Amino acid sequence: MDIKDKSSVIFNNVIDKKTIKKANKSKAKFIKKFGDDTQKEYHLGLEEIPTLDFIGTQNLVLSDKPLKLPEKPVIVGNIRMGFGHYRISIALASCAKALGYNPVWMDLASFDATGSKMIRYQNDLYSMASRLSQKIALFNKLFWEPLNSEGFRQITYNAADQKNSELLAPLYHDLPKDVPFVATHVWPSQGAVHAGLTHVVNAIPDNWPMALHLSEGAIHVVQTPFAYLGYKMLNGMAKKPLNGIPESDLYEVGHYVDHELVANVEKDVEARVNRIQKGEPIRILTSVGGAGAGSKSFLEIVNHLIPMVKEKKVALFINLGDHKDMYDFICKKIPGFDSMSKTYFDDYASTKEFVKKMEKEVVEGIHVFYHKNIFEAVYSTNLLMRQSEILITKPSELAFYPVVKIMMKHIGGHEVYGAVHAQEIGDSTFECPDKKSMTEMLDRLTSDKELLIHLNKQIIKLKKMGYYDGGYKAVELAVKGK
């Protein structure tokens, strides 16, 4: 496969020789560690994803026969890194289906290949560091925050990533060069470009512009005006001003949100407002992230809400994702929690049945959800979100979803501007970084009905303005190509 170098010159910005040498060493290190399969021809096949049967998404897996894609395919390229990239991928797959295309799932980390092993290795390091940042304040202050806000921001970082992503190219062997390909992480996008695909969209997840997310050769889409300006200028990505991304390669499209959430905004907001006005327990959903970080803050929130649950002011939904150990942690720290909560553990049918009942019934108490399957773990939040008045979340990918949000403390500096954007457009609170600010916000939103109704109604205004249409537009750009 003929792979063109993308590390030496990035958007007409020449990279210094020292950085190029370092990038080549990085690639060589991964080849030494995981083997060299750059000349191998991988074949792919399709298998069903039962959890996503409602949008007919099929998963790409290794096969001994060449791939036969469905008609009008859109490949959604992603990696498992926390839950965020999977969540955005499901949203884009949903939008593709709504537009009449057949979404095909491609998790670059799931294969038995050098590039996949490289991704899993780096993801393990990222997840470990993310958890450490919540436990060791000095590590967070001196290393994790600077790396996430400024280290990943530098254009020199992109040079190494581009060189490493050359190792992903063999996995694209069976894909037609002109197949629409939407990537929810930069590595699948870079791999697709290196493999010669021509209809690649790089869906940038964060609101903080970083060179980490650059994938020259792809169409870059962002969710906000702030991100557009930053990427147009490549602002702050080097000590001197840089040539930015050309207009033809950069689009502001809006938030990446699932079709079923966008299509039901008015219905869901009306139901929320009705419940609030009737004085039903305010439904609060909180979700554990895919990396399992933030256990202390999570515990503080649950502890504060338990009295409100007992007084029937609040109904609490906790999605543990695939982190059952978090439930054991809560039970250990809060005596009697197991007896006061109803669990839905690894039973997706029961989870869906409960959500269905929520549409018509008054809900009380604490309900805890856990699913080992990654798709069920992620999508349970989507199901519960539609039936909840408030979502408590860190300002990551969920910061852009059409539900009233209370923002927890960010994990990694790149998340900060997700909270800034959400509070400015009016469907979220500002970031609540400590116990005092979080409990004050919980008290306010559970007692001030007018404020909670206002925030919910703001979601309808934002929908009319097209804020939640980013998923559709990203797919349309991939189909059109450059």
KOLDREN-512173 format. One line per field, with one value per residue: x, y, z of N, C-alpha, C in turn; residue number from 1; residue in three letters. Coordinates in steps of 0.2 Angstrom, whole numbers. Example, Ala and Ser with C-alpha at 12.3 -4.5 7.8 and 13.67 -1.06 7.14 Angstrom:
BEGIN
n_X	[66 64]
n_Y	[-28 -11]
n_Z	[39 35]
ca_X	[62 68]
ca_Y	[-22 -5]
ca_Z	[39 36]
c_X	[66 64]
c_Y	[-16 0]
c_Z	[39 39]
guse	[1 2]
tilo	[ALA SER]
This chain:
BEGIN
n_X	[4 3 8 7 18 13 18 29 25 12 -3 3 13 29 37 49 65 69 57 52 61 59 45 47 54 44 35 43 45 33 31 42 37 24 25 27 15 13 12 3 -13 -28 -44 -61 -77 -95 -105 -119 -125 -133 -138 -139 -149 -160 -156 -150 -136 -121 -106 -89 -78 -63 -60 -60 -63 -65 -73 -90 -100 -116 -129 -128 -118 -112 -97 -93 -80 -71 -64 -63 -62 -64 -81 -85 -81 -88 -101 -103 -101 -112 -122 -119 -121 -135 -140 -135 -143 -156 -155 -156 -146 -135 -127 -111 -101 -84 -72 -57 -49 -52 -47 -36 -22 -7 -9 -21 -17 -8 -16 -24 -14 -11 -23 -25 -15 -20 -32 -28 -20 -30 -38 -29 -27 -38 -36 -24 -19 -8 -2 -12 -12 2 5 -6 -17 -10 -5 -17 -23 -13 -1 -6 -11 -1 6 17 14 4 12 19 8 2 12 12 -1 0 2 -11 -16 -17 -29 -39 -40 -50 -60 -69 -62 -70 -79 -91 -85 -85 -76 -75 -64 -48 -38 -44 -48 -36 -30 -38 -36 -23 -24 -29 -43 -56 -67 -68 -73 -68 -74 -73 -72 -71 -72 -61 -48 -36 -21 -19 -31 -30 -31 -25 -31 -43 -61 -64 -75 -83 -91 -94 -94 -83 -73 -72 -66 -53 -48 -47 -37 -27 -25 -14 -6 7 23 23 13 2 -1 -18 -32 -39 -54 -62 -59 -65 -78 -92 -104 -113 -120 -116 -129 -140 -152 -165 -166 -165 -176 -187 -186 -196 -207 -201 -197 -209 -215 -206 -208 -222 -221 -213 -222 -232 -227 -221 -208 -192 -183 -167 -152 -137 -121 -108 -92 -83 -70 -70 -67 -67 -74 -75 -82 -93 -98 -101 -111 -122 -124 -128 -141 -148 -157 -166 -172 -178 -188 -196 -194 -185 -180 -168 -157 -144 -132 -120 -113 -101 -95 -96 -89 -90 -103 -101 -92 -99 -109 -101 -96 -108 -118 -131 -135 -138 -150 -158 -159 -164 -159 -153 -145 -134 -145 -152 -165 -174 -170 -174 -188 -191 -188 -198 -209 -208 -212 -226 -228 -227 -211 -201 -188 -172 -163 -152 -141 -132 -121 -112 -110 -103 -110 -123 -120 -117 -128 -139 -138 -143 -156 -162 -160 -169 -180 -178 -176 -164 -147 -132 -116 -99 -90 -89 -92 -106 -109 -115 -127 -146 -152 -155 -141 -131 -115 -101 -85 -72 -62 -47 -40 -45 -58 -64 -69 -81 -90 -91 -96 -109 -115 -116 -125 -136 -142 -138 -129 -116 -99 -97 -86 -83 -88 -96 -101 -107 -118 -125 -130 -138 -147 -153 -159 -168 -177 -181 -193 -196 -184 -179 -188 -187 -174 -176 -185 -177 -170 -178 -178 -165 -165 -173 -165 -155 -145 -143 -140 -128 -124 -132 -127 -113 -113 -119 -109 -98 -104 -105 -91 -75]
n_Y	[-6 11 23 40 52 61 68 77 89 98 104 114 118 117 104 102 94 87 83 76 65 60 56 45 36 33 26 15 9 4 -5 -14 -19 -24 -30 -31 -28 -22 -26 -35 -42 -38 -46 -42 -45 -45 -43 -44 -31 -33 -24 -12 -15 -7 2 -5 -7 -14 -24 -23 -36 -47 -58 -72 -70 -58 -42 -39 -26 -18 -11 7 11 18 20 20 25 21 21 11 21 26 30 40 41 30 33 45 39 30 40 45 34 32 44 42 31 37 46 37 28 14 10 5 -2 1 -3 2 -3 -16 -27 -40 -35 -26 -11 -10 -16 -6 4 0 -2 12 17 11 16 30 29 24 35 44 40 41 54 59 55 58 74 82 75 77 91 95 86 79 89 99 91 87 100 108 100 90 99 104 106 98 86 80 76 65 56 55 48 36 31 27 13 8 7 -6 -12 -7 -12 -19 -10 1 14 26 25 32 38 41 47 45 47 53 44 33 41 46 34 30 40 38 25 29 32 43 49 55 60 69 69 80 79 87 104 111 117 106 101 87 82 83 78 78 78 73 79 90 92 102 106 118 137 142 131 131 143 141 130 134 144 136 139 143 132 131 140 151 160 149 142 139 128 124 132 123 111 112 112 119 111 108 100 83 72 58 53 49 55 69 70 68 79 89 82 75 86 92 82 82 95 94 84 91 102 95 91 79 67 73 68 62 59 51 46 35 37 29 27 25 35 48 44 48 61 56 48 58 65 56 53 66 66 56 59 67 58 49 58 59 69 68 56 44 39 29 25 13 10 -1 -3 -12 -12 0 0 -8 -1 10 4 0 12 18 13 1 5 -5 -10 0 3 -2 -14 -16 -27 -32 -35 -31 -31 -29 -17 -9 -12 -5 8 10 9 21 31 32 31 37 38 33 32 24 19 7 4 -8 -14 -27 -28 -17 -9 -9 -4 10 14 14 25 34 30 32 45 52 51 59 73 80 78 73 76 74 87 81 72 71 84 90 86 85 88 94 99 96 101 92 92 94 81 81 94 97 96 107 118 112 113 127 131 124 130 143 142 139 126 120 120 130 124 113 111 106 99 108 118 109 103 114 118 106 108 120 117 107 113 125 127 135 139 126 122 133 130 117 121 129 120 116 128 128 117 121 131 123 118 104 97 91 78 73 82 79 66 68 76 67 58 66 70 77]
n_Z	[0 -5 5 9 16 31 41 40 34 39 34 26 35 40 48 61 60 71 77 68 67 80 78 69 76 86 78 74 87 90 80 83 96 93 81 62 51 39 26 25 19 25 27 29 37 41 55 66 77 91 101 94 84 81 72 63 63 58 62 58 56 57 43 32 20 6 9 8 6 13 3 -1 10 25 33 50 59 73 90 105 118 134 135 127 112 107 110 102 90 89 88 76 68 70 64 51 47 48 37 27 24 26 41 46 57 63 73 77 87 89 82 78 76 71 72 79 92 95 98 108 118 120 124 136 144 144 151 163 168 168 178 189 189 196 209 213 217 214 203 194 193 189 178 171 168 161 150 143 140 134 130 120 112 103 87 84 91 83 72 76 79 66 60 67 64 52 53 54 42 34 38 31 19 12 10 -1 -10 -11 -2 10 25 41 55 72 81 80 75 68 57 52 48 38 28 26 20 8 6 0 4 18 34 48 63 75 93 104 112 113 104 97 91 91 86 72 55 41 25 27 29 41 54 66 82 87 86 92 92 78 74 81 75 62 62 67 81 94 93 91 94 85 73 63 47 43 43 27 21 13 20 32 43 53 61 71 85 88 89 92 81 86 98 94 85 94 103 106 111 122 130 133 141 152 157 161 171 181 184 189 201 203 208 204 191 191 182 183 176 175 169 155 158 171 181 194 206 219 218 213 223 233 227 226 240 244 238 243 254 248 239 248 253 242 233 223 210 208 195 191 180 179 168 162 174 187 199 204 210 220 227 231 239 250 255 258 270 269 256 246 250 248 235 218 207 190 183 170 162 149 143 154 158 147 147 160 156 147 155 162 155 157 171 188 195 208 220 220 206 199 186 176 163 155 142 130 121 126 139 136 128 137 144 135 133 146 147 140 148 159 169 173 169 177 173 168 158 145 130 132 136 125 122 121 134 150 160 174 177 181 189 177 168 164 155 142 142 148 140 134 144 146 133 134 145 140 129 135 139 150 166 174 176 190 201 214 230 237 227 219 227 230 218 215 225 221 208 211 218 213 202 191 186 182 172 163 158 152 142 134 127 116 109 105 97 86 80 75 82 86 75 70 68 57 47 46 41 29 23 22 13 2 0 -4]
ca_X	[0 7 7 11 20 9 21 34 22 5 -7 8 17 34 39 56 68 70 51 51 65 55 39 49 56 38 32 47 44 27 33 46 33 18 26 26 10 11 11 -3 -20 -33 -51 -66 -84 -100 -109 -124 -124 -140 -141 -141 -153 -165 -154 -147 -129 -117 -100 -84 -74 -59 -63 -55 -65 -66 -79 -96 -104 -123 -130 -127 -115 -108 -93 -92 -74 -70 -61 -66 -58 -70 -88 -87 -81 -93 -107 -104 -102 -119 -126 -118 -124 -142 -141 -135 -149 -162 -154 -157 -140 -134 -121 -107 -96 -77 -68 -50 -45 -55 -44 -29 -17 -2 -12 -26 -13 -5 -22 -26 -9 -11 -29 -24 -11 -24 -37 -24 -18 -36 -40 -24 -28 -44 -34 -17 -20 -1 -1 -16 -10 8 5 -12 -20 -6 -5 -23 -24 -7 3 -10 -13 4 6 22 11 1 17 20 1 1 17 10 -7 2 1 -18 -19 -19 -35 -44 -39 -56 -65 -69 -59 -74 -85 -92 -81 -85 -72 -76 -58 -43 -34 -47 -48 -29 -29 -42 -33 -17 -26 -31 -50 -57 -73 -67 -75 -65 -78 -69 -77 -70 -73 -55 -45 -30 -18 -21 -37 -29 -31 -25 -34 -50 -65 -64 -81 -83 -98 -96 -90 -76 -69 -71 -61 -47 -45 -46 -31 -23 -23 -10 -3 14 25 22 7 3 -6 -23 -35 -42 -61 -65 -58 -67 -85 -95 -110 -118 -119 -117 -134 -144 -158 -171 -166 -167 -183 -191 -185 -202 -211 -198 -197 -216 -216 -202 -211 -228 -219 -211 -227 -237 -224 -218 -200 -188 -179 -160 -148 -130 -118 -101 -88 -80 -63 -72 -64 -72 -78 -76 -87 -99 -101 -104 -118 -127 -125 -132 -147 -152 -162 -171 -175 -183 -193 -199 -192 -180 -179 -161 -155 -137 -129 -113 -109 -98 -91 -100 -85 -93 -108 -98 -89 -105 -112 -96 -96 -115 -122 -138 -137 -140 -157 -163 -159 -166 -153 -154 -138 -133 -152 -154 -172 -177 -168 -178 -194 -191 -188 -205 -214 -206 -216 -233 -229 -223 -206 -198 -183 -165 -162 -145 -140 -125 -121 -106 -109 -101 -116 -129 -118 -117 -135 -143 -139 -148 -163 -164 -159 -175 -185 -175 -176 -158 -142 -126 -111 -93 -91 -86 -97 -113 -111 -118 -134 -152 -155 -153 -135 -127 -108 -96 -78 -69 -57 -43 -41 -48 -66 -67 -73 -87 -94 -92 -101 -115 -119 -118 -131 -142 -146 -133 -126 -109 -95 -97 -80 -82 -94 -100 -104 -112 -123 -129 -133 -143 -153 -157 -163 -173 -182 -183 -196 -196 -177 -178 -193 -183 -168 -179 -188 -171 -168 -183 -176 -159 -166 -175 -159 -151 -139 -142 -140 -122 -124 -134 -122 -107 -114 -120 -102 -95 -107 -103 -84 -72]
ca_Y	[0 17 28 46 55 66 70 82 95 98 110 119 120 112 102 102 88 83 81 70 59 57 52 39 32 31 21 9 6 0 -11 -19 -21 -28 -34 -27 -31 -17 -29 -40 -40 -41 -46 -40 -47 -42 -47 -40 -28 -34 -18 -7 -17 -3 6 -10 -7 -20 -23 -26 -41 -50 -63 -75 -68 -51 -39 -37 -21 -17 -5 14 10 23 17 24 23 23 16 11 25 28 29 45 40 25 37 49 34 28 45 46 29 34 49 39 27 42 49 32 24 8 12 0 0 -1 -1 0 -6 -22 -32 -43 -32 -21 -5 -11 -17 0 8 -3 0 19 18 8 22 35 27 24 42 48 38 43 62 60 52 62 81 84 72 81 98 95 82 77 95 102 87 87 106 111 95 88 105 106 103 93 80 78 73 58 53 53 43 30 29 23 6 6 7 -12 -14 -4 -15 -21 -4 5 20 31 24 37 36 46 45 49 48 55 39 30 46 46 28 30 44 34 20 31 34 49 53 54 65 68 72 82 78 92 111 114 115 103 97 80 80 85 73 82 74 72 85 91 95 103 107 125 142 143 126 132 148 138 126 138 147 132 144 141 125 132 147 156 159 144 141 136 123 128 132 117 106 113 114 119 107 108 94 76 69 53 55 47 61 75 70 68 84 93 77 74 92 93 77 84 100 91 81 96 105 91 90 72 67 76 62 64 53 52 41 34 37 23 26 24 40 52 40 53 66 52 47 64 67 51 54 72 65 51 62 69 52 47 63 59 75 66 49 44 34 28 21 12 8 -7 -3 -14 -11 6 -1 -11 5 14 0 0 18 20 7 0 7 -10 -12 6 4 -7 -15 -19 -29 -36 -37 -25 -31 -26 -9 -6 -12 0 14 10 11 28 36 33 30 40 34 35 28 24 13 7 0 -10 -19 -29 -26 -10 -5 -8 1 16 16 14 32 37 28 35 52 55 51 62 80 82 73 75 73 79 91 78 71 72 91 93 82 89 87 99 95 99 99 90 94 90 76 83 101 98 96 113 122 109 116 134 131 122 135 149 141 139 120 117 124 130 118 113 107 103 97 114 120 104 102 120 117 101 110 125 115 103 117 131 124 140 138 120 122 137 126 112 124 131 114 117 134 126 113 125 134 118 116 97 93 90 71 73 86 75 60 71 78 61 55 71 70 84]
ca_Z	[0 -5 10 9 23 33 47 38 32 41 32 24 40 40 55 62 59 77 79 63 69 85 76 66 82 89 74 75 93 90 76 87 101 91 74 56 46 34 19 25 17 30 25 34 36 44 60 69 84 93 104 89 79 79 67 58 62 57 64 54 60 53 40 28 13 5 12 4 10 11 -2 2 17 28 38 56 61 80 95 112 123 138 132 122 105 105 110 96 84 89 86 69 64 70 59 44 46 47 31 21 23 31 45 47 63 63 79 75 92 91 78 80 71 75 73 85 98 97 100 115 123 122 128 143 147 145 156 170 169 169 185 193 190 201 215 215 215 211 196 189 192 186 172 167 165 156 144 140 138 130 126 115 107 99 81 84 93 77 68 79 78 59 58 70 61 46 55 54 35 31 40 27 13 9 9 -7 -9 -11 3 15 31 47 61 79 84 74 73 62 51 49 45 32 24 24 16 1 6 -2 7 25 38 54 68 81 98 109 110 114 98 98 85 92 82 65 50 35 19 28 30 48 57 73 84 89 82 95 89 71 74 83 70 56 63 71 86 100 92 90 97 80 70 58 42 46 39 22 21 10 24 39 44 59 59 76 90 86 93 89 77 90 103 90 83 100 108 109 115 128 135 136 146 158 160 164 177 185 186 193 208 203 210 199 189 190 180 183 172 176 162 153 161 178 185 198 211 225 217 212 230 236 224 229 247 245 235 246 258 243 237 254 254 236 229 218 209 205 191 191 175 180 162 163 180 192 205 207 214 227 231 234 245 255 258 261 273 267 249 242 251 246 227 214 202 183 181 164 160 145 142 160 157 142 150 165 153 144 160 165 150 159 178 192 197 214 223 217 201 197 180 174 158 153 135 129 118 131 144 133 126 143 146 130 135 152 146 137 153 165 169 174 169 180 169 167 152 139 124 134 136 119 121 122 141 155 162 179 175 186 187 171 169 158 153 136 143 151 135 133 149 144 128 136 149 136 124 140 141 155 172 173 179 198 202 221 233 239 221 216 231 230 211 216 229 217 203 213 222 208 196 186 183 178 166 158 155 148 136 130 122 110 105 102 91 80 78 72 86 87 68 68 65 50 42 46 37 22 20 20 6 -4 -1 -6]
c_X	[4 5 11 12 15 12 26 31 14 1 -2 12 23 36 46 59 68 63 50 55 61 49 41 51 50 35 36 47 38 28 37 42 28 19 24 21 8 10 6 -9 -25 -40 -56 -73 -88 -103 -114 -122 -131 -143 -143 -145 -159 -163 -150 -140 -126 -110 -94 -79 -69 -62 -58 -57 -66 -73 -84 -100 -111 -123 -130 -124 -112 -104 -92 -86 -73 -65 -64 -61 -63 -76 -89 -87 -86 -100 -108 -104 -109 -124 -125 -121 -132 -144 -140 -141 -155 -161 -155 -151 -139 -127 -118 -101 -89 -73 -61 -46 -47 -52 -37 -24 -13 -5 -17 -22 -10 -10 -24 -21 -9 -17 -28 -20 -15 -29 -34 -23 -25 -39 -36 -25 -33 -42 -28 -18 -13 0 -6 -14 -3 9 -1 -16 -16 -5 -11 -25 -19 -3 0 -12 -7 4 11 19 7 6 18 14 1 6 15 4 -6 1 -6 -20 -20 -26 -41 -44 -45 -61 -64 -66 -64 -80 -85 -89 -81 -82 -74 -70 -53 -39 -38 -48 -41 -28 -32 -39 -26 -18 -29 -39 -51 -63 -73 -69 -72 -69 -75 -74 -77 -71 -66 -50 -38 -27 -18 -26 -36 -28 -31 -27 -41 -54 -66 -71 -80 -90 -100 -92 -83 -71 -67 -65 -54 -44 -43 -39 -26 -20 -19 -7 4 16 24 16 8 -2 -12 -26 -39 -50 -64 -64 -61 -74 -88 -102 -115 -116 -120 -122 -138 -150 -164 -171 -168 -174 -188 -190 -191 -206 -208 -198 -204 -217 -212 -206 -218 -226 -217 -217 -232 -234 -221 -210 -196 -183 -172 -156 -141 -126 -110 -98 -85 -73 -64 -69 -70 -76 -79 -82 -94 -103 -104 -111 -123 -129 -129 -140 -152 -158 -168 -175 -180 -189 -198 -199 -189 -181 -173 -160 -147 -135 -122 -109 -107 -94 -95 -96 -87 -98 -106 -95 -94 -108 -107 -96 -103 -119 -129 -140 -140 -147 -161 -163 -161 -161 -156 -147 -138 -140 -155 -162 -176 -176 -173 -186 -196 -192 -195 -210 -214 -210 -223 -233 -225 -217 -203 -192 -176 -165 -155 -144 -133 -126 -114 -104 -108 -107 -122 -127 -119 -124 -140 -144 -143 -155 -166 -164 -166 -181 -183 -175 -169 -153 -136 -120 -105 -94 -88 -91 -104 -114 -115 -125 -140 -155 -152 -147 -133 -120 -104 -90 -75 -64 -52 -45 -45 -56 -69 -71 -80 -92 -96 -97 -108 -119 -120 -124 -137 -145 -142 -132 -119 -106 -96 -91 -79 -88 -99 -104 -109 -118 -128 -133 -139 -149 -157 -161 -168 -178 -185 -186 -196 -189 -177 -182 -190 -178 -170 -181 -183 -169 -172 -180 -169 -160 -169 -170 -154 -145 -137 -142 -134 -121 -126 -129 -116 -107 -115 -113 -98 -97 -105 -95 -81 -74]
c_Y	[6 22 34 49 61 70 76 89 94 104 116 121 115 111 101 95 84 80 75 64 56 53 45 34 29 25 14 6 2 -6 -16 -22 -26 -31 -29 -31 -27 -20 -34 -37 -43 -40 -45 -43 -44 -46 -42 -37 -28 -27 -13 -9 -12 2 2 -9 -13 -19 -26 -30 -44 -56 -66 -74 -61 -49 -38 -32 -21 -11 2 13 17 20 22 21 25 19 16 15 28 26 34 44 35 29 41 45 32 33 46 40 30 39 47 35 32 45 43 28 19 9 5 2 -3 2 -3 -3 -13 -28 -35 -41 -27 -15 -5 -12 -10 5 6 -1 7 21 16 13 28 34 27 31 46 46 41 51 63 58 56 69 83 81 76 88 99 92 82 84 98 98 88 94 109 106 92 93 106 103 98 86 77 74 66 54 50 48 36 27 26 15 4 5 0 -14 -11 -7 -17 -15 -1 11 26 30 29 34 42 43 49 49 50 49 35 35 46 40 27 34 41 28 22 32 41 53 52 60 64 72 73 82 84 99 115 112 112 100 90 78 81 79 75 76 72 79 85 95 96 105 114 130 143 138 128 137 145 134 129 142 142 136 141 134 125 139 152 155 153 145 137 131 126 127 126 111 106 116 114 117 107 101 88 73 64 56 54 52 67 75 70 74 88 88 76 80 93 88 79 90 98 88 86 100 101 89 82 72 69 70 65 58 55 45 41 33 30 22 24 29 44 49 44 57 62 50 53 66 62 52 60 71 60 53 64 64 50 51 63 65 73 58 49 38 34 23 19 10 1 -8 -5 -13 -4 5 -4 -6 9 11 0 6 21 14 7 2 1 -12 -6 7 -3 -8 -18 -21 -34 -39 -31 -25 -28 -19 -6 -6 -7 7 15 12 18 33 37 33 35 36 37 30 29 18 13 2 -2 -15 -20 -27 -19 -6 -4 -3 8 18 17 21 36 36 32 43 55 55 55 70 83 76 77 72 77 82 88 78 73 80 94 90 86 87 92 95 100 96 98 93 90 86 77 90 102 98 103 117 119 112 123 135 129 127 141 148 140 132 116 122 125 124 119 109 104 102 103 116 115 103 108 120 112 104 116 122 110 107 123 128 128 139 132 119 127 133 121 115 127 126 115 123 132 121 116 129 130 116 108 93 91 83 70 76 82 70 63 73 72 58 59 70 77 86]
c_Z	[0 0 10 16 25 39 46 37 34 39 30 29 41 47 55 62 65 79 74 65 75 83 73 71 85 85 75 81 93 86 80 93 99 84 68 52 41 27 19 23 21 26 30 32 41 49 63 76 87 97 99 83 76 73 62 57 62 59 60 59 55 50 35 20 12 7 6 8 8 6 2 9 19 34 44 60 68 84 101 116 128 134 126 115 103 105 104 90 84 86 78 65 64 65 52 42 44 40 25 20 28 35 46 52 62 68 78 81 93 87 81 75 74 77 79 91 100 100 107 120 125 126 135 147 149 151 163 172 171 176 190 195 195 208 218 212 211 204 192 188 187 179 168 164 160 149 140 137 133 126 120 110 102 93 80 87 88 73 70 78 71 57 61 67 54 47 54 47 32 33 36 20 9 7 3 -6 -8 -6 8 22 36 53 67 83 78 71 67 56 48 45 38 27 21 19 9 1 4 1 15 29 45 59 74 87 103 107 111 108 100 92 85 87 74 61 43 29 21 29 38 50 64 75 86 85 85 92 82 70 76 78 63 56 66 77 92 99 90 93 92 77 64 52 44 41 34 23 19 15 31 39 51 58 65 80 87 91 89 86 82 96 100 88 88 105 111 113 122 133 137 142 153 161 164 171 183 188 190 200 208 205 203 197 187 188 180 180 174 170 161 156 169 183 189 203 217 224 216 219 233 233 226 236 248 243 239 250 254 240 242 255 247 232 223 217 205 201 190 186 177 174 163 169 186 199 208 212 221 231 235 240 251 259 261 263 271 260 245 243 249 238 224 208 196 181 176 162 155 144 148 160 153 144 155 161 150 149 163 161 153 167 182 195 203 215 219 212 198 191 178 169 156 146 134 126 122 137 142 131 131 145 141 131 141 152 144 142 159 164 169 173 172 176 169 160 146 133 126 135 130 118 124 128 145 159 168 178 181 184 181 173 163 156 147 136 145 146 133 138 148 138 130 140 145 131 128 141 147 161 170 177 187 200 209 224 235 233 218 220 231 223 212 220 225 212 205 217 218 202 190 182 179 172 161 154 150 141 131 125 116 106 101 96 85 77 74 76 87 80 66 65 58 45 41 41 30 19 18 14 1 -5 -3 -13]
guse	[1 2 3 4 5 6 7 8 9 10 11 12 13 14 15 16 17 18 19 20 21 22 23 24 25 26 27 28 29 30 31 32 33 34 35 36 37 38 39 40 41 42 43 44 45 46 47 48 49 50 51 52 53 54 55 56 57 58 59 60 61 62 63 64 65 66 67 68 69 70 71 72 73 74 75 76 77 78 79 80 81 82 83 84 85 86 87 88 89 90 91 92 93 94 95 96 97 98 99 100 101 102 103 104 105 106 107 108 109 110 111 112 113 114 115 116 117 118 119 120 121 122 123 124 125 126 127 128 129 130 131 132 133 134 135 136 137 138 139 140 141 142 143 144 145 146 147 148 149 150 151 152 153 154 155 156 157 158 159 160 161 162 163 164 165 166 167 168 169 170 171 172 173 174 175 176 177 178 179 180 181 182 183 184 185 186 187 188 189 190 191 192 193 194 195 196 197 198 199 200 201 202 203 204 205 206 207 208 209 210 211 212 213 214 215 216 217 218 219 220 221 222 223 224 225 226 227 228 229 230 231 232 233 234 235 236 237 238 239 240 241 242 243 244 245 246 247 248 249 250 251 252 253 254 255 256 257 258 259 260 261 262 263 264 265 266 267 268 269 270 271 272 273 274 275 276 277 278 279 280 281 282 283 284 285 286 287 288 289 290 291 292 293 294 295 296 297 298 299 300 301 302 303 304 305 306 307 308 309 310 311 312 313 314 315 316 317 318 319 320 321 322 323 324 325 326 327 328 329 330 331 332 333 334 335 336 337 338 339 340 341 342 343 344 345 346 347 348 349 350 351 352 353 354 355 356 357 358 359 360 361 362 363 364 365 366 367 368 369 370 371 372 373 374 375 376 377 378 379 380 381 382 383 384 385 386 387 388 389 390 391 392 393 394 395 396 397 398 399 400 401 402 403 404 405 406 407 408 409 410 411 412 413 414 415 416 417 418 419 420 421 422 423 424 425 426 427 428 429 430 431 432 433 434 435 436 437 438 439 440 441 442 443 444 445 446 447 448 449 450 451 452 453 454 455 456 457 458 459 460 461 462 463 464 465 466 467 468 469 470 471 472 473 474 475 476 477 478 479 480 481 482]
tilo	[MET ASP ILE LYS ASP LYS SER SER VAL ILE PHE ASN ASN VAL ILE ASP LYS LYS THR ILE LYS LYS ALA ASN LYS SER LYS ALA LYS PHE ILE LYS LYS PHE GLY ASP ASP THR GLN LYS GLU TYR HIS LEU GLY LEU GLU GLU ILE PRO THR LEU ASP PHE ILE GLY THR GLN ASN LEU VAL LEU SER ASP LYS PRO LEU LYS LEU PRO GLU LYS PRO VAL ILE VAL GLY ASN ILE ARG MET GLY PHE GLY HIS TYR ARG ILE SER ILE ALA LEU ALA SER CYS ALA LYS ALA LEU GLY TYR ASN PRO VAL TRP MET ASP LEU ALA SER PHE ASP ALA THR GLY SER LYS MET ILE ARG TYR GLN ASN ASP LEU TYR SER MET ALA SER ARG LEU SER GLN LYS ILE ALA LEU PHE ASN LYS LEU PHE TRP GLU PRO LEU ASN SER GLU GLY PHE ARG GLN ILE THR TYR ASN ALA ALA ASP GLN LYS ASN SER GLU LEU LEU ALA PRO LEU TYR HIS ASP LEU PRO LYS ASP VAL PRO PHE VAL ALA THR HIS VAL TRP PRO SER GLN GLY ALA VAL HIS ALA GLY LEU THR HIS VAL VAL ASN ALA ILE PRO ASP ASN TRP PRO MET ALA LEU HIS LEU SER GLU GLY ALA ILE HIS VAL VAL GLN THR PRO PHE ALA TYR LEU GLY TYR LYS MET LEU ASN GLY MET ALA LYS LYS PRO LEU ASN GLY ILE PRO GLU SER ASP LEU TYR GLU VAL GLY HIS TYR VAL ASP HIS GLU LEU VAL ALA ASN VAL GLU LYS ASP VAL GLU ALA ARG VAL ASN ARG ILE GLN LYS GLY GLU PRO ILE ARG ILE LEU THR SER VAL GLY GLY ALA GLY ALA GLY SER LYS SER PHE LEU GLU ILE VAL ASN HIS LEU ILE PRO MET VAL LYS GLU LYS LYS VAL ALA LEU PHE ILE ASN LEU GLY ASP HIS LYS ASP MET TYR ASP PHE ILE CYS LYS LYS ILE PRO GLY PHE ASP SER MET SER LYS THR TYR PHE ASP ASP TYR ALA SER THR LYS GLU PHE VAL LYS LYS MET GLU LYS GLU VAL VAL GLU GLY ILE HIS VAL PHE TYR HIS LYS ASN ILE PHE GLU ALA VAL TYR SER THR ASN LEU LEU MET ARG GLN SER GLU ILE LEU ILE THR LYS PRO SER GLU LEU ALA PHE TYR PRO VAL VAL LYS ILE MET MET LYS HIS ILE GLY GLY HIS GLU VAL TYR GLY ALA VAL HIS ALA GLN GLU ILE GLY ASP SER THR PHE GLU CYS PRO ASP LYS LYS SER MET THR GLU MET LEU ASP ARG LEU THR SER ASP LYS GLU LEU LEU ILE HIS LEU ASN LYS GLN ILE ILE LYS LEU LYS LYS MET GLY TYR TYR ASP GLY GLY TYR LYS ALA VAL GLU LEU ALA VAL LYS GLY LYS]
